[in-house]
Amino acid sequence: MSELTGLTAVRLLDGYRGGEFGPVEVTRAALERAGAIQPEVNAFVRLLAEDALERAAASEERWRRGEPCGLLDGVPVTVKDILLLRGAPTLKGSRTVDPAAGRWDEDAPSVARLREHGAVFLGKTTTPEFGWKGVTDSPLSGITRNPYDPARTAGGSSGGAAAAVALGAGPLALGTDGGGSVRIPAAFCGIFALKPTYGRVPLYPASAFGTLAHVGPMTRDAADAALLMNVIGGPDSRDWSALGPAPGSFSEGLAGGVRGLRVAYSPSLGGQVRVDPEVAAAVRRAVESLAGLGAYVEETDPDLADPVEAFHTLWFAGAARVTQHLTREQRGLLDPGLREVCGAGARRSALDYLAAVDVRMDLGRRMGRFHDTYDLLVTPTVPVTAFEAGAEVPKGSGHRRWTGWTPFTYPFNMTQQPAATVPVGTDAAGLPIGLQLVAARHQDALVLRAAHALYEAGAATGITPAGS
């Protein structure tokens, strides 16, 4: 069973097709793995074993008849507990959400597409309260820990999803990303994640954080992410801002390589970011691999003055909005940090918000011009490796909020560009290091293609946590 939990979704489907193993055996192995990791890592808020085995049995019968119902029939997947999953409460890491108060009879668009394609839902993964920060702990479900060292954070806000994939509790996961929230935990946990172009994956209900919030795949490699994007990237009428169908298959677009691509390598955003030397060295080695594969690499920086204050206005206002309906007693149940940023958001005026929108629009314009020259921007994903669990910022960093140590990620939520993280090694303590790939809006396939090239060349490391 341990061998099955280490396989990618692409490999599982090949096995189903060839009769090597079936969805029931694979699902049992994934559930067993999820149960084994839960006490130490705390990746799940809810396992759905009975429903998962029922869906796996139905899938196995379809495969026996040679009639799979979709692209992911029988593949185990987890869903972050921010997204609606029919039949399971969506509590969003908060004690203010009453599981008995909702009907829980609707799927989010991405979840609905997975259901149509026969995926097997293992459970709901942990999140900080309402997904507000870059680490995963909440008053409801406690601390989610790093697969490589349980004393350290898994990152966030999709930390449970990242830990589950890293440790073999399903090869695929759905996460949400408002400021790096799939890329940060993926970098800390040694897996792949993509934040697609805004609107490429429909979202419903609409996020209180507005168009900063994206839904993205978290997987073992770029090929699995491309497969998952083929499924979840379809339009949904409930999201008025969703894009039309993608132009072609993401999986079929992986094979083009990077030869001839113009790559800008920015190791520190022009000296604005202090990067751990081991992180910097690992990312530079991977960039050299891109050059060795035929990309034209230039060390240069985008015109990117730190937009953190504008991001804070947009993000904190969203937090204030999501908690606006709460009573005084309910507010007392909130994560203290969330309560603080909600207060800051409520004090922003409409003019403050519109000024932040202006900053965002100018940032998008400058990045659009940047990509007239460069196909890809490469940076570290996070300037540090995973730090102590239960803290919002690294000890002694001087940062006040999680945005202080995530300057490479949140700007590209503001610009709505596709951005992915690829694992490119470990530090001396054995903790994963991530490289970020960014492209112009709508160039999701290009990001996946470049990431796949790194995996094919061995520059992206399929590292395995101890005990998995």
Disulfide bonds with the S-S distance in Angstrom:
none
